[in-house]
Amino acid sequence: MIVANTDTVNPCTVYVIVDITLNNPGDQLRILYSNKQQPQAPSAVEQFAGGAVWVQETDGTTGAGPLNCIHATLAPLEVQILGR
């Protein structure tokens, strides 16, 4: 998985949705590559129950979970490749 912050000045903290069938709550992805010297590791996989979240889908519809995600914090212009 690739996560990137395109802001040239500000760090960015985001939730990133991961595949619910491949990533279980508590699983930990690791940084395989970062363009920064001291990258911050993402959180373990978290699960949000159905109805606890609202997701805007690319086709214009909405979803309500459940979903699994990680919490990532990136420095300005940082790119990370995450994996197992």
Phi and psi restraints in degrees (range 20) as a CNS / XPLOR table:
assign (resid 1 and name C) (resid 2 and name N)
       (resid 2 and name CA) (resid 2 and name C) 1.0 -116.6 20.0 2
assign (resid 2 and name N) (resid 2 and name CA)
       (resid 2 and name C) (resid 3 and name N) 1.0 129.8 20.0 2
assign (resid 2 and name C) (resid 3 and name N)
       (resid 3 and name CA) (resid 3 and name C) 1.0 -122.8 20.0 2
assign (resid 3 and name N) (resid 3 and name CA)
       (resid 3 and name C) (resid 4 and name N) 1.0 142.7 20.0 2
assign (resid 3 and name C) (resid 4 and name N)
       (resid 4 and name CA) (resid 4 and name C) 1.0 -145.4 20.0 2
assign (resid 4 and name N) (resid 4 and name CA)
       (resid 4 and name C) (resid 5 and name N) 1.0 147.0 20.0 2
assign (resid 4 and name C) (resid 5 and name N)
       (resid 5 and name CA) (resid 5 and name C) 1.0 -114.1 20.0 2
assign (resid 5 and name N) (resid 5 and name CA)
       (resid 5 and name C) (resid 6 and name N) 1.0 115.3 20.0 2
assign (resid 5 and name C) (resid 6 and name N)
       (resid 6 and name CA) (resid 6 and name C) 1.0 -90.9 20.0 2
assign (resid 6 and name N) (resid 6 and name CA)
       (resid 6 and name C) (resid 7 and name N) 1.0 -2.3 20.0 2
assign (resid 6 and name C) (resid 7 and name N)
       (resid 7 and name CA) (resid 7 and name C) 1.0 -71.5 20.0 2
assign (resid 7 and name N) (resid 7 and name CA)
       (resid 7 and name C) (resid 8 and name N) 1.0 132.1 20.0 2
assign (resid 7 and name C) (resid 8 and name N)
       (resid 8 and name CA) (resid 8 and name C) 1.0 -82.5 20.0 2
assign (resid 8 and name N) (resid 8 and name CA)
       (resid 8 and name C) (resid 9 and name N) 1.0 -12.2 20.0 2
assign (resid 8 and name C) (resid 9 and name N)
       (resid 9 and name CA) (resid 9 and name C) 1.0 -122.2 20.0 2
assign (resid 9 and name N) (resid 9 and name CA)
       (resid 9 and name C) (resid 10 and name N) 1.0 -41.4 20.0 2
assign (resid 9 and name C) (resid 10 and name N)
       (resid 10 and name CA) (resid 10 and name C) 1.0 -103.6 20.0 2
assign (resid 10 and name N) (resid 10 and name CA)
       (resid 10 and name C) (resid 11 and name N) 1.0 140.7 20.0 2
assign (resid 10 and name C) (resid 11 and name N)
       (resid 11 and name CA) (resid 11 and name C) 1.0 -67.8 20.0 2
assign (resid 11 and name N) (resid 11 and name CA)
       (resid 11 and name C) (resid 12 and name N) 1.0 164.6 20.0 2
assign (resid 11 and name C) (resid 12 and name N)
       (resid 12 and name CA) (resid 12 and name C) 1.0 -137.2 20.0 2
assign (resid 12 and name N) (resid 12 and name CA)
       (resid 12 and name C) (resid 13 and name N) 1.0 130.2 20.0 2
assign (resid 12 and name C) (resid 13 and name N)
       (resid 13 and name CA) (resid 13 and name C) 1.0 -117.7 20.0 2
assign (resid 13 and name N) (resid 13 and name CA)
       (resid 13 and name C) (resid 14 and name N) 1.0 124.0 20.0 2
assign (resid 13 and name C) (resid 14 and name N)
       (resid 14 and name CA) (resid 14 and name C) 1.0 -139.5 20.0 2
assign (resid 14 and name N) (resid 14 and name CA)
       (resid 14 and name C) (resid 15 and name N) 1.0 158.5 20.0 2
assign (resid 14 and name C) (resid 15 and name N)
       (resid 15 and name CA) (resid 15 and name C) 1.0 -94.9 20.0 2
assign (resid 15 and name N) (resid 15 and name CA)
       (resid 15 and name C) (resid 16 and name N) 1.0 135.2 20.0 2
assign (resid 15 and name C) (resid 16 and name N)
       (resid 16 and name CA) (resid 16 and name C) 1.0 -119.3 20.0 2
assign (resid 16 and name N) (resid 16 and name CA)
       (resid 16 and name C) (resid 17 and name N) 1.0 121.8 20.0 2
assign (resid 16 and name C) (resid 17 and name N)
       (resid 17 and name CA) (resid 17 and name C) 1.0 -72.6 20.0 2
assign (resid 17 and name N) (resid 17 and name CA)
       (resid 17 and name C) (resid 18 and name N) 1.0 133.5 20.0 2
assign (resid 17 and name C) (resid 18 and name N)
       (resid 18 and name CA) (resid 18 and name C) 1.0 -118.6 20.0 2
assign (resid 18 and name N) (resid 18 and name CA)
       (resid 18 and name C) (resid 19 and name N) 1.0 159.6 20.0 2
assign (resid 18 and name C) (resid 19 and name N)
       (resid 19 and name CA) (resid 19 and name C) 1.0 -61.3 20.0 2
assign (resid 19 and name N) (resid 19 and name CA)
       (resid 19 and name C) (resid 20 and name N) 1.0 124.5 20.0 2
assign (resid 19 and name C) (resid 20 and name N)
       (resid 20 and name CA) (resid 20 and name C) 1.0 -70.5 20.0 2
assign (resid 20 and name N) (resid 20 and name CA)
       (resid 20 and name C) (resid 21 and name N) 1.0 -23.7 20.0 2
assign (resid 20 and name C) (resid 21 and name N)
       (resid 21 and name CA) (resid 21 and name C) 1.0 -85.9 20.0 2
assign (resid 21 and name N) (resid 21 and name CA)
       (resid 21 and name C) (resid 22 and name N) 1.0 -19.8 20.0 2
assign (resid 21 and name C) (resid 22 and name N)
       (resid 22 and name CA) (resid 22 and name C) 1.0 -102.7 20.0 2
assign (resid 22 and name N) (resid 22 and name CA)
       (resid 22 and name C) (resid 23 and name N) 1.0 -18.4 20.0 2
assign (resid 22 and name C) (resid 23 and name N)
       (resid 23 and name CA) (resid 23 and name C) 1.0 -128.2 20.0 2
assign (resid 23 and name N) (resid 23 and name CA)
       (resid 23 and name C) (resid 24 and name N) 1.0 114.6 20.0 2
assign (resid 23 and name C) (resid 24 and name N)
       (resid 24 and name CA) (resid 24 and name C) 1.0 -94.2 20.0 2
assign (resid 24 and name N) (resid 24 and name CA)
       (resid 24 and name C) (resid 25 and name N) 1.0 152.0 20.0 2
assign (resid 24 and name C) (resid 25 and name N)
       (resid 25 and name CA) (resid 25 and name C) 1.0 -52.3 20.0 2
assign (resid 25 and name N) (resid 25 and name CA)
       (resid 25 and name C) (resid 26 and name N) 1.0 133.4 20.0 2
assign (resid 25 and name C) (resid 26 and name N)
       (resid 26 and name CA) (resid 26 and name C) 1.0 95.6 20.0 2
assign (resid 26 and name N) (resid 26 and name CA)
       (resid 26 and name C) (resid 27 and name N) 1.0 -19.7 20.0 2
assign (resid 26 and name C) (resid 27 and name N)
       (resid 27 and name CA) (resid 27 and name C) 1.0 -60.0 20.0 2
assign (resid 27 and name N) (resid 27 and name CA)
       (resid 27 and name C) (resid 28 and name N) 1.0 146.9 20.0 2
assign (resid 27 and name C) (resid 28 and name N)
       (resid 28 and name CA) (resid 28 and name C) 1.0 -120.4 20.0 2
assign (resid 28 and name N) (resid 28 and name CA)
       (resid 28 and name C) (resid 29 and name N) 1.0 118.9 20.0 2
assign (resid 28 and name C) (resid 29 and name N)
       (resid 29 and name CA) (resid 29 and name C) 1.0 -83.3 20.0 2
assign (resid 29 and name N) (resid 29 and name CA)
       (resid 29 and name C) (resid 30 and name N) 1.0 150.3 20.0 2
assign (resid 29 and name C) (resid 30 and name N)
       (resid 30 and name CA) (resid 30 and name C) 1.0 -118.1 20.0 2
assign (resid 30 and name N) (resid 30 and name CA)
       (resid 30 and name C) (resid 31 and name N) 1.0 159.3 20.0 2
assign (resid 30 and name C) (resid 31 and name N)
       (resid 31 and name CA) (resid 31 and name C) 1.0 -80.7 20.0 2
assign (resid 31 and name N) (resid 31 and name CA)
       (resid 31 and name C) (resid 32 and name N) 1.0 115.8 20.0 2
assign (resid 31 and name C) (resid 32 and name N)
       (resid 32 and name CA) (resid 32 and name C) 1.0 -86.9 20.0 2
assign (resid 32 and name N) (resid 32 and name CA)
       (resid 32 and name C) (resid 33 and name N) 1.0 -28.3 20.0 2
assign (resid 32 and name C) (resid 33 and name N)
       (resid 33 and name CA) (resid 33 and name C) 1.0 -156.9 20.0 2
assign (resid 33 and name N) (resid 33 and name CA)
       (resid 33 and name C) (resid 34 and name N) 1.0 143.1 20.0 2
assign (resid 33 and name C) (resid 34 and name N)
       (resid 34 and name CA) (resid 34 and name C) 1.0 -145.0 20.0 2
assign (resid 34 and name N) (resid 34 and name CA)
       (resid 34 and name C) (resid 35 and name N) 1.0 146.7 20.0 2
assign (resid 34 and name C) (resid 35 and name N)
       (resid 35 and name CA) (resid 35 and name C) 1.0 -86.8 20.0 2
assign (resid 35 and name N) (resid 35 and name CA)
       (resid 35 and name C) (resid 36 and name N) 1.0 7.1 20.0 2
assign (resid 35 and name C) (resid 36 and name N)
       (resid 36 and name CA) (resid 36 and name C) 1.0 -112.6 20.0 2
assign (resid 36 and name N) (resid 36 and name CA)
       (resid 36 and name C) (resid 37 and name N) 1.0 152.0 20.0 2
assign (resid 36 and name C) (resid 37 and name N)
       (resid 37 and name CA) (resid 37 and name C) 1.0 -65.5 20.0 2
assign (resid 37 and name N) (resid 37 and name CA)
       (resid 37 and name C) (resid 38 and name N) 1.0 -41.4 20.0 2
assign (resid 37 and name C) (resid 38 and name N)
       (resid 38 and name CA) (resid 38 and name C) 1.0 -129.3 20.0 2
assign (resid 38 and name N) (resid 38 and name CA)
       (resid 38 and name C) (resid 39 and name N) 1.0 75.2 20.0 2
assign (resid 38 and name C) (resid 39 and name N)
       (resid 39 and name CA) (resid 39 and name C) 1.0 -71.4 20.0 2
assign (resid 39 and name N) (resid 39 and name CA)
       (resid 39 and name C) (resid 40 and name N) 1.0 153.8 20.0 2
assign (resid 39 and name C) (resid 40 and name N)
       (resid 40 and name CA) (resid 40 and name C) 1.0 -93.6 20.0 2
assign (resid 40 and name N) (resid 40 and name CA)
       (resid 40 and name C) (resid 41 and name N) 1.0 126.7 20.0 2
assign (resid 40 and name C) (resid 41 and name N)
       (resid 41 and name CA) (resid 41 and name C) 1.0 -66.7 20.0 2
assign (resid 41 and name N) (resid 41 and name CA)
       (resid 41 and name C) (resid 42 and name N) 1.0 147.2 20.0 2
assign (resid 41 and name C) (resid 42 and name N)
       (resid 42 and name CA) (resid 42 and name C) 1.0 -73.5 20.0 2
assign (resid 42 and name N) (resid 42 and name CA)
       (resid 42 and name C) (resid 43 and name N) 1.0 164.3 20.0 2
assign (resid 42 and name C) (resid 43 and name N)
       (resid 43 and name CA) (resid 43 and name C) 1.0 -70.4 20.0 2
assign (resid 43 and name N) (resid 43 and name CA)
       (resid 43 and name C) (resid 44 and name N) 1.0 166.7 20.0 2
assign (resid 43 and name C) (resid 44 and name N)
       (resid 44 and name CA) (resid 44 and name C) 1.0 -65.8 20.0 2
assign (resid 44 and name N) (resid 44 and name CA)
       (resid 44 and name C) (resid 45 and name N) 1.0 160.5 20.0 2
assign (resid 44 and name C) (resid 45 and name N)
       (resid 45 and name CA) (resid 45 and name C) 1.0 -62.8 20.0 2
assign (resid 45 and name N) (resid 45 and name CA)
       (resid 45 and name C) (resid 46 and name N) 1.0 132.2 20.0 2
assign (resid 45 and name C) (resid 46 and name N)
       (resid 46 and name CA) (resid 46 and name C) 1.0 -114.8 20.0 2
assign (resid 46 and name N) (resid 46 and name CA)
       (resid 46 and name C) (resid 47 and name N) 1.0 151.3 20.0 2
assign (resid 46 and name C) (resid 47 and name N)
       (resid 47 and name CA) (resid 47 and name C) 1.0 -116.6 20.0 2
assign (resid 47 and name N) (resid 47 and name CA)
       (resid 47 and name C) (resid 48 and name N) 1.0 133.2 20.0 2
assign (resid 47 and name C) (resid 48 and name N)
       (resid 48 and name CA) (resid 48 and name C) 1.0 -107.0 20.0 2
assign (resid 48 and name N) (resid 48 and name CA)
       (resid 48 and name C) (resid 49 and name N) 1.0 126.5 20.0 2
assign (resid 48 and name C) (resid 49 and name N)
       (resid 49 and name CA) (resid 49 and name C) 1.0 -68.1 20.0 2
assign (resid 49 and name N) (resid 49 and name CA)
       (resid 49 and name C) (resid 50 and name N) 1.0 157.4 20.0 2
assign (resid 49 and name C) (resid 50 and name N)
       (resid 50 and name CA) (resid 50 and name C) 1.0 -55.0 20.0 2
assign (resid 50 and name N) (resid 50 and name CA)
       (resid 50 and name C) (resid 51 and name N) 1.0 133.6 20.0 2
assign (resid 50 and name C) (resid 51 and name N)
       (resid 51 and name CA) (resid 51 and name C) 1.0 87.9 20.0 2
assign (resid 51 and name N) (resid 51 and name CA)
       (resid 51 and name C) (resid 52 and name N) 1.0 -12.4 20.0 2
assign (resid 51 and name C) (resid 52 and name N)
       (resid 52 and name CA) (resid 52 and name C) 1.0 -88.0 20.0 2
assign (resid 52 and name N) (resid 52 and name CA)
       (resid 52 and name C) (resid 53 and name N) 1.0 -12.9 20.0 2
assign (resid 52 and name C) (resid 53 and name N)
       (resid 53 and name CA) (resid 53 and name C) 1.0 -134.6 20.0 2
assign (resid 53 and name N) (resid 53 and name CA)
       (resid 53 and name C) (resid 54 and name N) 1.0 162.2 20.0 2
assign (resid 53 and name C) (resid 54 and name N)
       (resid 54 and name CA) (resid 54 and name C) 1.0 -130.7 20.0 2
assign (resid 54 and name N) (resid 54 and name CA)
       (resid 54 and name C) (resid 55 and name N) 1.0 124.0 20.0 2
assign (resid 54 and name C) (resid 55 and name N)
       (resid 55 and name CA) (resid 55 and name C) 1.0 -122.2 20.0 2
assign (resid 55 and name N) (resid 55 and name CA)
       (resid 55 and name C) (resid 56 and name N) 1.0 127.8 20.0 2
assign (resid 55 and name C) (resid 56 and name N)
       (resid 56 and name CA) (resid 56 and name C) 1.0 -86.1 20.0 2
assign (resid 56 and name N) (resid 56 and name CA)
       (resid 56 and name C) (resid 57 and name N) 1.0 115.5 20.0 2
assign (resid 56 and name C) (resid 57 and name N)
       (resid 57 and name CA) (resid 57 and name C) 1.0 -80.9 20.0 2
assign (resid 57 and name N) (resid 57 and name CA)
       (resid 57 and name C) (resid 58 and name N) 1.0 160.0 20.0 2
assign (resid 57 and name C) (resid 58 and name N)
       (resid 58 and name CA) (resid 58 and name C) 1.0 -66.5 20.0 2
assign (resid 58 and name N) (resid 58 and name CA)
       (resid 58 and name C) (resid 59 and name N) 1.0 -23.5 20.0 2
assign (resid 58 and name C) (resid 59 and name N)
       (resid 59 and name CA) (resid 59 and name C) 1.0 -87.6 20.0 2
assign (resid 59 and name N) (resid 59 and name CA)
       (resid 59 and name C) (resid 60 and name N) 1.0 6.0 20.0 2
assign (resid 59 and name C) (resid 60 and name N)
       (resid 60 and name CA) (resid 60 and name C) 1.0 95.9 20.0 2
assign (resid 60 and name N) (resid 60 and name CA)
       (resid 60 and name C) (resid 61 and name N) 1.0 -12.3 20.0 2
assign (resid 60 and name C) (resid 61 and name N)
       (resid 61 and name CA) (resid 61 and name C) 1.0 -81.9 20.0 2
assign (resid 61 and name N) (resid 61 and name CA)
       (resid 61 and name C) (resid 62 and name N) 1.0 173.7 20.0 2
assign (resid 61 and name C) (resid 62 and name N)
       (resid 62 and name CA) (resid 62 and name C) 1.0 -122.8 20.0 2
assign (resid 62 and name N) (resid 62 and name CA)
       (resid 62 and name C) (resid 63 and name N) 1.0 153.8 20.0 2
assign (resid 62 and name C) (resid 63 and name N)
       (resid 63 and name CA) (resid 63 and name C) 1.0 -125.1 20.0 2
assign (resid 63 and name N) (resid 63 and name CA)
       (resid 63 and name C) (resid 64 and name N) 1.0 161.0 20.0 2
assign (resid 63 and name C) (resid 64 and name N)
       (resid 64 and name CA) (resid 64 and name C) 1.0 -127.7 20.0 2
assign (resid 64 and name N) (resid 64 and name CA)
       (resid 64 and name C) (resid 65 and name N) 1.0 18.7 20.0 2
assign (resid 64 and name C) (resid 65 and name N)
       (resid 65 and name CA) (resid 65 and name C) 1.0 85.2 20.0 2
assign (resid 65 and name N) (resid 65 and name CA)
       (resid 65 and name C) (resid 66 and name N) 1.0 -176.9 20.0 2
assign (resid 65 and name C) (resid 66 and name N)
       (resid 66 and name CA) (resid 66 and name C) 1.0 -71.7 20.0 2
assign (resid 66 and name N) (resid 66 and name CA)
       (resid 66 and name C) (resid 67 and name N) 1.0 161.2 20.0 2
assign (resid 66 and name C) (resid 67 and name N)
       (resid 67 and name CA) (resid 67 and name C) 1.0 -151.4 20.0 2
assign (resid 67 and name N) (resid 67 and name CA)
       (resid 67 and name C) (resid 68 and name N) 1.0 154.4 20.0 2
assign (resid 67 and name C) (resid 68 and name N)
       (resid 68 and name CA) (resid 68 and name C) 1.0 -108.3 20.0 2
assign (resid 68 and name N) (resid 68 and name CA)
       (resid 68 and name C) (resid 69 and name N) 1.0 143.8 20.0 2
assign (resid 68 and name C) (resid 69 and name N)
       (resid 69 and name CA) (resid 69 and name C) 1.0 -151.3 20.0 2
assign (resid 69 and name N) (resid 69 and name CA)
       (resid 69 and name C) (resid 70 and name N) 1.0 167.9 20.0 2
assign (resid 69 and name C) (resid 70 and name N)
       (resid 70 and name CA) (resid 70 and name C) 1.0 -120.2 20.0 2
assign (resid 70 and name N) (resid 70 and name CA)
       (resid 70 and name C) (resid 71 and name N) 1.0 159.6 20.0 2
assign (resid 70 and name C) (resid 71 and name N)
       (resid 71 and name CA) (resid 71 and name C) 1.0 -110.4 20.0 2
assign (resid 71 and name N) (resid 71 and name CA)
       (resid 71 and name C) (resid 72 and name N) 1.0 118.6 20.0 2
assign (resid 71 and name C) (resid 72 and name N)
       (resid 72 and name CA) (resid 72 and name C) 1.0 -121.5 20.0 2
assign (resid 72 and name N) (resid 72 and name CA)
       (resid 72 and name C) (resid 73 and name N) 1.0 139.4 20.0 2
assign (resid 72 and name C) (resid 73 and name N)
       (resid 73 and name CA) (resid 73 and name C) 1.0 -119.4 20.0 2
assign (resid 73 and name N) (resid 73 and name CA)
       (resid 73 and name C) (resid 74 and name N) 1.0 124.6 20.0 2
assign (resid 73 and name C) (resid 74 and name N)
       (resid 74 and name CA) (resid 74 and name C) 1.0 -121.6 20.0 2
assign (resid 74 and name N) (resid 74 and name CA)
       (resid 74 and name C) (resid 75 and name N) 1.0 141.2 20.0 2
assign (resid 74 and name C) (resid 75 and name N)
       (resid 75 and name CA) (resid 75 and name C) 1.0 -72.4 20.0 2
assign (resid 75 and name N) (resid 75 and name CA)
       (resid 75 and name C) (resid 76 and name N) 1.0 165.9 20.0 2
assign (resid 75 and name C) (resid 76 and name N)
       (resid 76 and name CA) (resid 76 and name C) 1.0 -53.8 20.0 2
assign (resid 76 and name N) (resid 76 and name CA)
       (resid 76 and name C) (resid 77 and name N) 1.0 133.3 20.0 2
assign (resid 76 and name C) (resid 77 and name N)
       (resid 77 and name CA) (resid 77 and name C) 1.0 59.4 20.0 2
assign (resid 77 and name N) (resid 77 and name CA)
       (resid 77 and name C) (resid 78 and name N) 1.0 21.6 20.0 2
assign (resid 77 and name C) (resid 78 and name N)
       (resid 78 and name CA) (resid 78 and name C) 1.0 -84.5 20.0 2
assign (resid 78 and name N) (resid 78 and name CA)
       (resid 78 and name C) (resid 79 and name N) 1.0 142.6 20.0 2
assign (resid 78 and name C) (resid 79 and name N)
       (resid 79 and name CA) (resid 79 and name C) 1.0 -125.6 20.0 2
assign (resid 79 and name N) (resid 79 and name CA)
       (resid 79 and name C) (resid 80 and name N) 1.0 133.8 20.0 2
assign (resid 79 and name C) (resid 80 and name N)
       (resid 80 and name CA) (resid 80 and name C) 1.0 -125.1 20.0 2
assign (resid 80 and name N) (resid 80 and name CA)
       (resid 80 and name C) (resid 81 and name N) 1.0 141.8 20.0 2
assign (resid 80 and name C) (resid 81 and name N)
       (resid 81 and name CA) (resid 81 and name C) 1.0 -107.7 20.0 2
assign (resid 81 and name N) (resid 81 and name CA)
       (resid 81 and name C) (resid 82 and name N) 1.0 122.0 20.0 2
assign (resid 81 and name C) (resid 82 and name N)
       (resid 82 and name CA) (resid 82 and name C) 1.0 -110.3 20.0 2
assign (resid 82 and name N) (resid 82 and name CA)
       (resid 82 and name C) (resid 83 and name N) 1.0 146.2 20.0 2
assign (resid 82 and name C) (resid 83 and name N)
       (resid 83 and name CA) (resid 83 and name C) 1.0 -166.1 20.0 2
assign (resid 83 and name N) (resid 83 and name CA)
       (resid 83 and name C) (resid 84 and name N) 1.0 -167.9 20.0 2
